[in-house]
Amino acid sequence: MVLKTTNEQKNKFELITAPVFWKQLLSWVRKNYIYLLFGAGLLVILFFISTLLIRNVRRDKAKSIQKYVIISYNKVLYKSKKINDLTVSRAIKAYESGYLEKSKFLFQSALKKDLTDIEKISSYVNLANIFDDASQYDLAIGYLNNALKIDNKDGIIYHNLGIVYKHKKEYSKAVNALTLAVRYNKKFIKSYLSLASLHFYLHKYSEALDYYKEAFALNISNMEVKYNIGICYFKLNKIEKGMKTLEEILNSEYISDKIKSESSKSLGIYFASKGDHEKSLFYLKKAAQFQEDYDVYYKMGTLYKLQGEYEKALDYYARAYKLNNKDEYTVKNLAELYYRFGDNDKALLYYKYIVDNFKAKTEILLMIGEIYLKNEDYHSAIGYYKKALEYSPTPDEAKIVYINLGNLYFKQKDHAEALRFYKKALEIDKMDVNIYYNISLIYAEAGDMDNAVKSIDEVLSLNPDSVKIYLLKSKLLYQNGRIESAIINYNRTIERFPEEIVPLFELGNLYFKQKDLKNARHYLNLAMELRPDNDFLLKIYLNLSIIENKNKDYNKALDYIKKAYLLNNKDPLINYNYGLVYFNMGDDQKAQEFFYQTIRMAAGDDIKAMAYLGLGNIYFKKKDYSLARSMYNKSLKIDPDFTEAHYNLKVLKEKE
């Protein structure tokens, strides 16, 4: 037996198996062609999607470059008809299409070749622009200086150099380069505009104005430049020229709405800064007619808010919010106005939006807590007040939070927690009278009068010259039935503060409540001798009138009530007592007039109930029992527990 070589074995295997393999493959394809078609289709779809994505990316890059080249007053794409080198031409096209890496490679490759001067300059300038885009300013400056070595009187090169220095924030060098740009190329408007905007940024408005004027002379149809001229006039306090320039823009027929809107807005903002809200609103409304603008609507909302026209303010803030819901101040103003109008649900919605979308501030969380407090949702109020403490509140804000938490726990009869938070507030401000007063109320409610008075005495030891604290102590003593102690403390207060009206007035009222009319009259007269302001004088006259009315000295009572009426004839309580004096004097006609006048006013329920009672008594005297009954019933409808009305109605029924 002869053994075969390896090659012979291989050849035999191929000769024998190849036809079998293709037969099997064809058989498998026939059976599974659907799967093959699906896979092939999937590959085609993936290829198509990837092609679209790549094309869109390229297109976006090309658009961004094209937009930058056409619109921007900054860099300029340097190209010339004299460029014959194919590599430089390809590099410029790649740059224009957004292929920055490719264009950079091509420009750098071209510079290794033997180029004409214009081709070298084009390569250097465009490479500088590419490195400027990448914030590699020193490299960009190096390439531009290479270009200047070839031609140091090319305005375009200096223009690009000025822009790179501007980006590098070397403004004096930027100004120098751009100044050379306009010297060597007097017709290139972008250099003038770049110089103007740079000077404006540096607050050199006179120089900015000169360059804007130069640019406008080159293109008098460019209204953006004219607009900037107007703004420069305003900055230079040449108001009439500024207004005239912007008004010319507004009155022109062939100017875009955008420029007209900006001009109107600028005039509106100027007049707002001068406090002329009427003119400001006139121009801002004009701006809004040309174009919807967030700043315009926000400014209008603010002006209406300042003028107290809150509904209009709300409307314009809402319009501003539709255009930009990312500005915290707009949302805050909306929340404040809804809160002002009593729409707590919407106010909460906007305040919570601030918390969710902006860095939460203590004041916002405090407002949310306050709204929940008003809604008597104490659990939520406590939650937001405690959350406010997590955002590093100022001492004043922290104090408010602690006091409010103390108040909330006090309302829920949790005296231990209330006391804990009040004491935290005291750690911030040991001189706050209200905190000590609240602490004293906690002790008083618990029947611990010693600690209640002690809390007031603590602050007196810290601030012995505060009349308010002495008065608080007297009121606290009175409220807890310690009348004699209250009177003693009032007298101590009067001795310590002899020129203060309030202690005399309050002590007079205390004696009146105790039906000691002699002492009540005495202290009210002492208060009157100190020449109080009209608000206090009115109260003194009113109280003295009531005292004399009870003493049945109706002439004196009438004299005092007339004096009170002269100070404020719109006060329901004064009108009621005026009617009461006349009723007691027997002048039912005048009494009736004043009682009806009281009812027509925005009086409290208790005063209205008494006025109806007075009218019922007048009709009872006239034996007009039907009207008398009607008045007594109206009185009881307002105050079902009004004893005098019940009694008089009972007498009326017996009479009938």
VOZABA-682802 format. One line per field, with one value per residue (C-alpha): x, y, z. Coordinates in pm, 1 decimal, always signed. Layout:
<nodes>
x	X:...
y	Y:...
z	Z:...
</nodes>
This chain:
<nodes>
x	+0.0:+137.8:+66.6:-66.0:+85.9:-100.3:-160.4:-307.1:-545.5:-653.9:-717.9:-922.1:-1130.8:-1205.0:-1293.4:-1526.3:-1698.1:-1734.1:-2039.8:-2201.7:-2140.3:-2304.6:-2597.6:-2652.3:-2618.3:-2878.8:-3110.9:-3072.3:-3133.2:-3455.6:-3581.8:-3472.8:-3493.7:-3741.4:-3482.9:-3220.4:-3446.8:-3529.8:-3161.5:-3068.3:-3353.8:-3242.6:-2887.8:-3019.4:-3232.6:-2939.3:-2718.0:-2985.3:-3034.6:-2661.2:-2623.0:-2901.0:-2748.8:-2405.4:-2556.1:-2758.1:-2453.6:-2255.3:-2541.4:-2578.6:-2205.1:-2213.2:-2512.6:-2348.5:-2030.0:-2222.3:-2437.6:-2129.2:-1955.6:-2253.1:-2410.2:-2132.4:-1938.7:-1644.5:-1416.6:-1404.2:-1341.3:-1045.3:-1072.7:-970.1:-1034.4:-656.3:-622.9:-517.1:-371.5:-609.9:-527.2:-602.7:-928.8:-1031.3:-939.7:-1160.8:-1454.1:-1406.6:-1401.2:-1717.7:-1887.5:-1796.0:-1523.4:-1279.8:-1031.4:-1015.2:-971.0:-699.6:-509.4:-540.9:-431.1:-128.4:-41.5:-70.8:+170.8:+441.4:+407.9:+527.3:+227.6:+166.4:+147.0:-231.7:-259.5:-30.8:-228.4:-554.5:-413.9:-274.4:-593.5:-828.0:-607.7:-619.0:-997.9:-1001.5:-776.0:-979.7:-1290.2:-1103.4:-1007.1:-639.2:-584.9:-204.1:-181.7:-440.4:-241.8:+77.0:-79.9:-220.6:+119.4:+266.4:+6.3:+98.3:+465.1:+353.1:+118.4:+106.4:-155.1:-430.2:-738.5:-897.9:-598.4:-608.9:-984.3:-942.5:-654.7:-872.7:-1147.5:-904.8:-775.4:-1137.1:-1207.7:-891.2:-1022.6:-716.4:-933.6:-669.9:-488.5:-824.7:-896.7:-550.8:-584.8:-937.7:-828.0:-560.6:-827.7:-1040.5:-729.4:-629.4:-980.1:-1209.5:-1502.1:-1517.9:-1826.2:-1765.1:-1451.0:-1638.4:-1917.2:-1674.8:-1493.1:-1823.7:-1954.0:-1618.1:-1615.9:-1979.7:-1886.5:-1604.9:-1857.0:-1680.7:-2008.1:-1873.0:-1619.7:-1884.8:-2118.6:-1849.7:-1782.6:-2154.8:-2196.6:-1907.5:-2071.4:-2411.2:-2253.7:-2137.2:-2487.9:-2769.6:-3030.9:-2891.5:-3144.6:-2970.1:-2680.2:-2917.6:-3078.4:-2737.0:-2670.5:-2990.6:-2888.0:-2547.7:-2721.0:-2916.8:-2600.1:-2439.9:-2750.5:-2831.7:-3193.5:-3354.2:-3119.6:-3171.0:-3548.0:-3541.9:-3328.0:-3550.5:-3868.0:-3734.5:-3699.0:-4055.6:-4197.8:-4016.6:-4223.2:-3946.9:-3796.4:-3844.4:-4084.8:-3795.8:-3602.2:-3917.7:-3996.9:-3645.4:-3666.0:-4003.0:-3879.7:-3570.9:-3784.9:-4019.4:-3734.4:-3581.8:-3903.6:-3953.1:-3608.3:-3715.9:-4036.4:-4263.8:-4480.6:-4740.5:-4490.6:-4309.9:-4629.7:-4713.6:-4386.8:-4390.2:-4739.9:-4607.7:-4321.9:-4569.6:-4769.0:-4462.8:-4344.7:-4421.1:-4135.2:-4078.5:-3891.1:-4167.4:-4445.0:-4242.7:-4167.7:-4533.8:-4638.1:-4390.4:-4508.7:-4875.7:-4783.1:-4604.6:-4916.3:-5139.9:-5321.2:-5279.9:-5520.5:-5332.0:-5002.0:-5121.0:-5226.0:-4885.2:-4687.3:-4895.6:-4806.7:-4439.4:-4462.4:-4597.9:-4291.0:-4041.7:-4131.6:-3767.4:-3743.7:-3789.9:-3901.1:-4192.1:-4319.9:-4271.1:-4470.7:-4751.8:-4759.5:-4762.5:-5048.0:-5262.6:-5202.9:-5307.5:-5630.4:-5699.6:-5650.2:-5440.8:-5453.8:-5287.2:-5045.8:-4942.1:-4904.9:-4654.8:-4468.5:-4423.9:-4307.1:-4028.8:-3930.6:-3927.9:-3746.0:-3518.1:-3289.9:-3541.3:-3536.2:-3650.1:-3888.8:-4073.8:-4108.1:-4229.4:-4499.5:-4612.1:-4624.9:-4827.3:-5081.7:-5126.3:-5161.4:-5441.0:-5605.4:-5581.8:-5376.7:-5145.6:-4966.0:-4852.9:-4768.4:-4540.6:-4375.2:-4286.6:-4174.1:-3936.8:-3817.6:-3737.3:-3485.3:-3290.1:-3199.3:-2965.6:-3217.3:-3101.5:-3142.1:-3455.9:-3605.1:-3517.3:-3682.5:-4003.6:-3999.6:-3956.2:-4233.7:-4472.1:-4394.3:-4453.0:-4787.7:-4888.7:-4810.7:-4986.1:-5299.6:-5280.2:-5245.3:-4897.6:-4757.7:-4425.6:-4335.9:-4468.2:-4251.0:-3947.6:-3976.0:-4050.0:-3733.3:-3538.0:-3672.2:-3558.1:-3206.4:-3202.4:-3376.3:-3399.9:-3568.1:-3877.8:-4176.3:-4417.9:-4223.9:-4232.7:-4601.2:-4672.0:-4472.4:-4671.4:-4996.1:-4882.7:-4822.2:-5147.0:-5349.0:-5190.5:-5294.2:-4933.6:-4972.3:-4643.1:-4443.8:-4673.9:-4587.8:-4227.0:-4180.9:-4291.9:-4070.4:-3773.0:-3798.8:-3860.4:-3528.1:-3368.7:-3556.7:-3692.9:-3757.8:-4022.3:-4371.5:-4509.3:-4383.5:-4541.2:-4868.4:-4846.6:-4803.3:-5109.8:-5321.3:-5206.0:-5295.4:-5636.3:-5710.7:-5639.8:-5871.0:-5604.7:-5774.5:-5610.3:-5265.0:-5337.7:-5440.1:-5126.9:-4908.4:-5086.1:-5017.1:-4650.5:-4636.4:-4791.5:-4538.4:-4247.7:-4374.6:-4570.9:-4576.5:-4724.3:-5092.0:-5156.3:-5126.1:-5374.9:-5612.3:-5591.7:-5642.9:-5945.6:-6089.6:-6020.5:-6217.2:-6495.9:-6518.5:-6534.1:-6822.2:-6615.2:-6719.2:-6565.2:-6213.0:-6267.7:-6352.2:-6055.7:-5790.1:-5936.7:-5928.5:-5565.9:-5487.7:-5658.9:-5444.1:-5131.7:-5253.1:-5282.1:-5299.3:-5638.5:-5667.9:-5631.9:-5836.3:-6124.0:-6119.4:-6109.0:-6405.0:-6601.7:-6536.0:-6613.6:-6939.9:-7034.9:-6947.8:-7162.7:-7442.9:-7443.6:-7439.0:-7744.2:-7561.2:-7678.8:-7562.5:-7204.1:-7239.5:-7366.6:-7080.0:-6815.7:-6973.5:-6994.9:-6621.1:-6552.0:-6779.8:-6588.5:-6266.7:-6416.1:-6774.9:-6720.6:-6670.2:-6972.7:-6924.7:-6931.0:-7246.7:-7415.7:-7333.2:-7445.6:-7782.4:-7789.3:-7735.5:-8017.1:-8243.2:-8179.8:-8246.1:-8580.6:-8491.7:-8608.8:-8586.5:-8213.3:-8149.7:-8319.4:-8104.3:-7780.8:-7886.8:-7969.8:-7644.3:-7457.4:-7620.8:-7528.5:-7162.0:-6910.7:-6976.3:-6900.9:-7183.4:-7199.4:-7249.0:-7507.9:-7698.8:-7708.9:-7820.0:-8112.3:-8198.6:-8200.6:-8431.2:-8660.9:-8684.5:-8771.5:-9050.4:-9169.1:-9204.3:-9402.6:-9622.1:-9526.5:-9493.7:-9460.2:-9147.8:-9017.7:-9047.1:-8870.3:-8578.3:-8544.3:-8544.4:-8275.0:-8070.5:-8107.9:-8028.6:-7688.7:-7635.8:-7864.4:-7734.9:-7817.1:-7993.1:-8145.8:-8304.6:-8457.1:-8590.3:-8739.5:-8901.7:-9058.8:-9193.1:-9328.8:-9517.4:-9669.7:-9769.8:-9940.1
y	+0.0:+340.1:+638.5:+960.0:+1305.3:+1582.4:+1785.8:+1487.3:+1432.7:+1799.3:+1799.7:+1486.2:+1632.5:+1947.0:+1754.3:+1526.2:+1773.2:+2099.8:+2000.1:+1852.3:+2175.9:+2402.1:+2162.1:+2174.8:+2554.4:+2597.0:+2362.3:+2560.7:+2893.0:+2757.3:+2658.4:+2976.5:+3254.2:+3455.2:+3490.8:+3592.3:+3858.3:+3994.3:+4014.9:+4183.7:+4435.3:+4513.5:+4580.8:+4815.4:+5008.0:+5044.8:+5166.4:+5419.6:+5554.1:+5588.3:+5771.8:+6015.2:+6080.0:+6148.1:+6375.2:+6570.7:+6614.9:+6742.4:+6969.5:+7115.0:+7183.7:+7342.7:+7559.0:+7676.4:+7773.7:+7936.8:+8134.9:+8243.0:+8358.1:+8544.6:+8706.7:+8755.6:+9081.5:+8883.0:+8651.2:+8645.4:+8340.8:+8454.8:+8341.5:+8493.6:+8435.9:+8431.3:+8098.4:+7836.0:+7570.1:+7275.1:+7184.4:+7537.2:+7546.0:+7208.0:+7327.8:+7639.2:+7426.0:+7184.2:+7478.9:+7624.2:+7283.1:+7243.4:+6982.1:+7163.3:+6881.8:+6804.1:+7170.9:+7212.3:+6913.0:+7043.6:+7398.0:+7269.1:+7034.5:+7319.7:+7535.8:+7276.3:+7342.4:+7630.8:+7869.7:+8221.7:+8495.3:+8515.8:+8137.0:+8147.8:+8434.5:+8248.2:+7935.6:+8127.3:+8330.6:+8034.7:+7819.6:+8104.6:+8098.3:+7723.1:+7751.8:+8051.2:+7828.8:+7580.5:+7861.4:+7809.1:+8182.3:+8192.2:+7954.0:+8164.3:+8484.2:+8313.4:+8222.3:+8574.8:+8728.8:+8497.6:+8636.2:+8993.6:+8921.4:+8866.6:+9169.2:+9409.3:+9630.2:+9372.2:+9494.1:+9147.6:+9001.4:+9280.1:+9231.2:+8863.1:+8942.1:+9194.3:+8934.5:+8676.7:+8932.8:+9014.4:+8646.8:+8632.0:+8935.6:+9142.4:+9438.1:+9707.2:+9482.8:+9403.3:+9775.3:+9838.1:+9556.0:+9658.9:+10021.9:+9906.5:+9698.9:+10007.0:+10208.1:+9959.0:+9861.0:+10160.1:+9987.2:+9678.1:+9735.6:+9441.0:+9601.5:+9920.9:+9721.7:+9508.6:+9821.6:+9984.8:+9684.6:+9648.2:+10013.1:+9980.6:+9677.0:+9881.3:+10162.7:+10398.4:+10510.5:+10814.6:+10602.1:+10332.9:+10597.3:+10721.8:+10372.5:+10288.7:+10608.9:+10504.5:+10164.5:+10323.8:+10552.4:+10239.1:+10087.3:+10330.6:+10054.9:+9862.6:+9945.6:+9731.4:+9975.0:+10272.4:+10113.8:+10086.7:+10453.1:+10540.8:+10335.7:+10508.6:+10846.1:+10732.5:+10611.3:+10951.5:+11120.5:+11274.3:+11185.4:+11389.8:+11248.2:+10896.1:+10930.3:+11088.0:+10802.3:+10531.4:+10715.0:+10729.1:+10351.7:+10315.6:+10542.8:+10369.6:+10135.2:+9904.5:+9791.1:+9451.6:+9415.4:+9285.8:+9613.5:+9817.4:+9605.7:+9652.1:+10028.5:+10056.6:+9838.4:+10055.3:+10369.0:+10198.5:+10091.0:+10439.9:+10611.1:+10347.5:+10434.0:+10798.7:+10712.0:+10810.6:+10499.7:+10634.9:+10689.3:+10369.2:+10165.1:+10343.0:+10230.1:+9884.9:+9825.6:+9930.6:+9684.3:+9406.1:+9490.7:+9433.4:+9115.7:+8901.2:+8956.2:+8816.8:+9123.6:+9356.6:+9162.0:+9126.0:+9499.3:+9585.7:+9352.2:+9521.1:+9872.7:+9784.1:+9623.2:+9942.4:+10141.3:+9910.2:+9777.2:+9419.3:+9253.7:+9399.3:+9308.8:+8949.1:+8937.4:+9052.3:+8831.7:+8538.4:+8632.7:+8655.3:+8312.5:+8157.9:+8282.5:+8191.8:+7971.1:+7944.2:+8284.1:+8261.5:+8622.6:+8587.2:+8281.7:+8454.7:+8759.0:+8536.5:+8355.3:+8683.4:+8826.6:+8513.5:+8520.9:+8887.6:+8798.7:+8521.3:+8241.5:+8028.5:+7719.4:+7895.3:+8076.0:+7738.5:+7595.8:+7865.4:+7873.1:+7495.9:+7533.9:+7759.7:+7500.7:+7221.0:+7406.7:+7659.5:+7668.7:+7677.1:+7991.1:+8025.3:+8308.6:+8088.9:+7801.4:+8051.7:+8171.6:+7814.3:+7754.3:+8073.5:+7969.8:+7628.6:+7806.3:+8024.0:+7713.1:+7560.5:+7272.1:+7279.5:+6955.5:+7082.6:+7425.8:+7269.8:+7054.8:+7353.2:+7571.5:+7294.9:+7252.3:+7625.1:+7567.6:+7333.3:+7613.2:+7824.9:+8095.6:+8437.0:+8503.1:+8707.9:+8431.3:+8164.7:+8373.7:+8398.1:+8020.1:+7948.6:+8191.5:+8045.8:+7692.1:+7802.7:+7953.3:+7637.0:+7407.7:+7654.7:+7629.4:+7251.8:+7281.0:+7125.6:+7370.5:+7192.3:+7213.0:+7568.5:+7673.5:+7499.7:+7693.3:+8025.7:+7982.2:+7911.6:+8240.2:+8414.5:+8282.2:+8492.7:+8801.9:+8839.7:+9179.2:+9070.1:+9161.6:+8941.8:+8623.7:+8689.5:+8772.9:+8442.5:+8252.9:+8426.9:+8321.1:+7958.1:+7978.7:+8170.1:+7911.4:+7642.6:+7842.5:+7916.8:+8290.9:+8320.2:+8208.6:+8410.2:+8732.7:+8619.1:+8598.1:+8962.4:+9063.8:+8898.2:+9126.6:+9425.8:+9354.7:+9351.2:+9651.3:+9863.9:+10161.3:+9996.7:+10124.9:+9841.6:+9577.5:+9750.0:+9768.5:+9399.6:+9312.0:+9516.5:+9357.1:+9011.1:+9077.0:+9211.6:+8919.3:+8680.2:+8855.6:+9031.9:+9370.5:+9548.0:+9430.6:+9555.5:+9899.0:+9918.3:+9830.4:+10089.6:+10355.6:+10251.8:+10284.1:+10632.6:+10737.9:+10602.2:+10742.7:+11058.8:+11183.8:+10863.9:+10874.5:+10499.1:+10404.0:+10680.8:+10577.5:+10206.5:+10270.9:+10486.9:+10201.3:+9954.5:+10171.9:+10202.1:+9822.9:+9812.1:+10067.0:+10319.5:+10606.1:+10876.4:+10733.5:+10641.1:+11007.0:+11128.9:+10925.9:+10989.1:+11363.5:+11332.9:+11155.0:+11434.8:+11697.8:+11541.9:+11654.3:+11316.2:+11274.9:+11265.3:+10885.4:+10879.3:+11197.5:+11039.3:+10734.6:+10958.0:+11170.4:+10855.0:+10695.8:+11017.6:+11045.3:+10689.9:+10767.1:+11085.6:+10901.8:+10640.9:+10926.0:+11067.7:+11393.4:+11392.4:+11741.4:+11656.2:+11321.3:+11501.4:+11751.4:+11474.9:+11262.2:+11567.0:+11622.6:+11258.2:+11279.5:+11582.7:+11379.9:+11078.7:+11073.5:+10736.3:+10539.2:+10307.5:+10305.7:+10687.3:+10697.3:+10437.7:+10624.8:+10951.4:+10784.3:+10642.7:+10986.6:+11134.4:+10839.8:+10900.5:+11270.7:+11182.1:+11298.6:+10982.2:+11130.4:+11205.3:+10881.4:+10690.3:+10866.0:+10772.6:+10411.8:+10364.0:+10533.3:+10287.3:+9989.1:+10123.3:+10140.0:+9855.2:+9797.7:+9489.2:+9248.0:+9356.6:+9724.7:+9641.9:+9424.3:+9714.1:+9958.9:+9728.8:+9702.4:+10084.9:+10107.9:+9842.9:+10051.3:+10366.2:+10184.5:+10030.9:+10381.9:+10482.6:+10173.8:+10047.3:+9694.8:+9526.4:+9727.2:+9694.8:+9314.6:+9319.0:+9516.5:+9293.1:+8985.8:+9139.0:+9204.8:+8841.5:+8715.9:+8884.7:+8781.8:+8497.6:+8538.2:+8909.5:+8916.3:+9265.4:+9179.1:+8859.4:+9049.7:+9334.0:+9087.0:+8911.3:+9244.2:+9322.9:+8991.7:+9058.4:+9406.5:+9267.3
z	+0.0:-100.5:+123.5:-43.0:+33.3:+217.4:-100.5:-271.8:+20.3:+13.9:-358.8:-337.7:-51.9:-251.0:-562.6:-379.5:-135.1:-329.2:-533.4:-225.4:-26.6:-287.2:-316.7:+59.7:+62.8:-213.0:-29.3:+293.2:+110.0:-45.1:+297.0:+483.8:+221.1:+435.0:+714.3:+462.0:+313.3:+662.7:+759.3:+432.4:+473.4:+828.4:+709.4:+436.8:+690.9:+930.8:+649.9:+541.5:+897.2:+959.1:+625.5:+721.3:+1062.0:+917.8:+652.7:+914.8:+1136.0:+838.8:+732.9:+1086.3:+1102.1:+759.9:+856.3:+1178.0:+993.9:+711.3:+954.2:+1145.7:+827.5:+681.1:+986.8:+1238.8:+1252.0:+1382.3:+1186.3:+807.8:+587.1:+376.7:+13.5:-319.0:-688.7:-739.2:-557.4:-806.7:-577.3:-565.0:-203.1:-76.9:-275.6:-132.1:+219.2:+182.2:+60.3:+351.8:+594.6:+442.8:+472.0:+837.0:+804.6:+1031.8:+1089.4:+718.7:+627.8:+893.0:+751.1:+395.4:+485.0:+676.2:+388.1:+137.2:+336.6:+275.8:-96.2:-308.1:-283.6:-403.9:-138.3:-158.7:-117.9:+185.9:+342.6:+282.9:+449.0:+748.9:+808.2:+780.2:+1001.9:+1254.6:+1239.1:+1297.5:+1604.4:+1726.8:+1714.7:+1934.4:+2179.7:+2091.8:+2065.6:+2072.9:+1776.8:+1592.1:+1660.1:+1540.0:+1203.8:+1159.6:+1232.9:+965.3:+723.8:+818.4:+740.4:+382.4:+367.6:+662.8:+495.2:+452.1:+647.5:+654.5:+838.6:+1098.1:+1131.6:+1215.8:+1449.6:+1635.6:+1678.1:+1818.8:+2070.8:+2157.7:+2222.8:+2430.4:+2625.4:+2540.8:+2449.0:+2394.9:+2143.5:+1981.5:+1939.3:+1791.7:+1539.3:+1434.2:+1401.2:+1154.1:+980.5:+902.5:+808.0:+537.4:+428.6:+459.2:+290.5:+511.1:+727.9:+963.2:+1104.8:+1188.8:+1352.4:+1551.7:+1671.7:+1762.5:+1958.6:+2134.6:+2243.6:+2353.8:+2564.4:+2720.5:+2798.9:+2557.6:+2403.3:+2218.8:+2025.7:+1968.8:+1823.0:+1580.0:+1444.1:+1417.8:+1214.9:+987.5:+937.2:+867.2:+605.5:+423.3:+434.0:+514.7:+482.4:+781.3:+1052.9:+1313.6:+1293.3:+1316.0:+1620.8:+1786.2:+1702.8:+1888.3:+2191.1:+2195.9:+2203.7:+2508.5:+2677.7:+2612.0:+2759.5:+2420.7:+2475.9:+2200.2:+1936.2:+2068.7:+2061.4:+1716.7:+1581.2:+1725.7:+1621.7:+1264.2:+1277.0:+1405.5:+1134.4:+849.5:+631.2:+513.3:+840.7:+1000.9:+1290.5:+1499.7:+1474.0:+1532.4:+1837.0:+1977.2:+1918.0:+2091.9:+2377.3:+2425.7:+2440.8:+2685.6:+2913.2:+2897.5:+3009.2:+3279.5:+3417.7:+3430.7:+3618.7:+3328.9:+3337.5:+3094.9:+2810.9:+2899.6:+2865.7:+2538.3:+2376.0:+2532.8:+2393.0:+2052.7:+2088.2:+2167.7:+1852.5:+1634.5:+1803.0:+2106.8:+2348.7:+2694.6:+2822.8:+2700.8:+2871.7:+3191.9:+3201.5:+3141.1:+3420.2:+3653.4:+3560.7:+3613.6:+3944.6:+4055.1:+3962.4:+4164.5:+3854.2:+3964.3:+3719.3:+3421.6:+3586.9:+3623.8:+3257.4:+3128.8:+3366.1:+3239.6:+2879.9:+2974.3:+3138.9:+2817.5:+2630.6:+2903.3:+3198.2:+3303.1:+3469.4:+3844.2:+3886.1:+3644.0:+3828.6:+4163.1:+4051.1:+3925.6:+4259.4:+4455.2:+4247.1:+4269.1:+4644.7:+4652.0:+4469.0:+4719.3:+4466.6:+4701.6:+4479.7:+4185.3:+4415.6:+4559.3:+4209.7:+4107.8:+4439.8:+4419.6:+4057.8:+4189.1:+4450.2:+4189.2:+3911.3:+4079.5:+4375.6:+4660.0:+4870.0:+5227.8:+5145.5:+4892.1:+5137.9:+5399.0:+5160.1:+5091.3:+5465.7:+5513.4:+5248.7:+5409.3:+5744.1:+5601.7:+5458.1:+5807.9:+5668.3:+5969.5:+5887.8:+5543.8:+5687.2:+5950.1:+5681.3:+5462.2:+5753.3:+5863.8:+5504.6:+5496.4:+5774.3:+5544.6:+5300.1:+5515.4:+5607.9:+5722.6:+6097.3:+6028.0:+5812.6:+6070.3:+6340.9:+6134.8:+6079.0:+6450.9:+6548.5:+6289.3:+6401.0:+6760.0:+6657.2:+6471.9:+6761.2:+6993.8:+6776.9:+6807.1:+7186.1:+7172.5:+7425.7:+7473.5:+7101.5:+7075.9:+7368.9:+7215.8:+6889.1:+7060.3:+7264.6:+6943.2:+6807.1:+7125.7:+7071.8:+6753.6:+6892.2:+7268.8:+7234.6:+7039.4:+7254.4:+7058.7:+7132.4:+7507.6:+7479.5:+7300.9:+7562.4:+7832.7:+7658.1:+7663.3:+8036.2:+8089.1:+7898.2:+8110.9:+8419.6:+8510.6:+8571.9:+8755.5:+8449.2:+8221.3:+8401.2:+8444.1:+8065.0:+8037.5:+8329.0:+8155.4:+7857.6:+8085.0:+8248.7:+7902.5:+7770.9:+8056.4:+7827.3:+7610.4:+7679.8:+7462.2:+7704.6:+8005.7:+7814.4:+7725.1:+8090.2:+8187.6:+7914.8:+8016.3:+8379.6:+8279.0:+8044.3:+8327.2:+8572.0:+8778.7:+8743.9:+9038.4:+8929.5:+8577.3:+8710.6:+8928.2:+8627.1:+8408.8:+8673.8:+8689.4:+8311.6:+8327.4:+8592.1:+8385.7:+8053.6:+8140.1:+7780.4:+7637.3:+7536.1:+7505.8:+7878.5:+7971.7:+7694.0:+7783.2:+8154.5:+8071.2:+7866.5:+8148.5:+8394.5:+8138.3:+8111.5:+8491.0:+8472.7:+8666.5:+8440.5:+8659.6:+8636.0:+8270.6:+8192.7:+8400.2:+8216.8:+7871.2:+7939.6:+8054.4:+7727.0:+7532.9:+7708.9:+7552.0:+7207.2:+7036.8:+6659.3:+6489.2:+6500.7:+6879.7:+6924.1:+6732.6:+6965.6:+7274.4:+7152.5:+7070.0:+7409.5:+7597.2:+7401.6:+7503.0:+7867.0:+7872.5:+7694.8:+7972.3:+8229.3:+8046.3:+7983.5:+7622.4:+7532.8:+7623.9:+7448.2:+7135.9:+7150.3:+7163.0:+6889.3:+6661.3:+6706.6:+6627.8:+6321.3:+6189.5:+6204.5:+6022.2:+5898.5:+5725.6:+6046.9:+6106.0:+6486.2:+6501.8:+6288.0:+6507.9:+6829.4:+6669.3:+6606.8:+6960.8:+7118.7:+6909.1:+7001.7:+7372.0:+7319.8:+7159.5:+6808.2:+6632.6:+6282.1:+6307.9:+6494.0:+6211.5:+5949.0:+6126.4:+6189.3:+5820.5:+5725.0:+5948.1:+5775.3:+5430.5:+5531.5:+5530.3:+5898.5:+6102.5:+6185.4:+6550.9:+6458.9:+6191.1:+6437.2:+6688.0:+6414.1:+6319.9:+6689.4:+6711.3:+6409.5:+6560.4:+6879.2:+6678.5:+6489.6:+6817.1:+6964.6:+6654.1:+6708.1:+6361.9:+6498.7:+6159.5:+6071.3:+6427.2:+6404.9:+6067.2:+6211.0:+6518.1:+6293.2:+6071.5:+6381.2:+6490.3:+6141.3:+6173.9:+6536.6:+6652.2:+7011.2:+7038.7:+7378.6:+7345.9:+7010.0:+7154.5:+7453.7:+7244.5:+7005.4:+7305.3:+7438.4:+7090.6:+7076.5:+7419.5:+7305.3:+6998.7
</nodes>
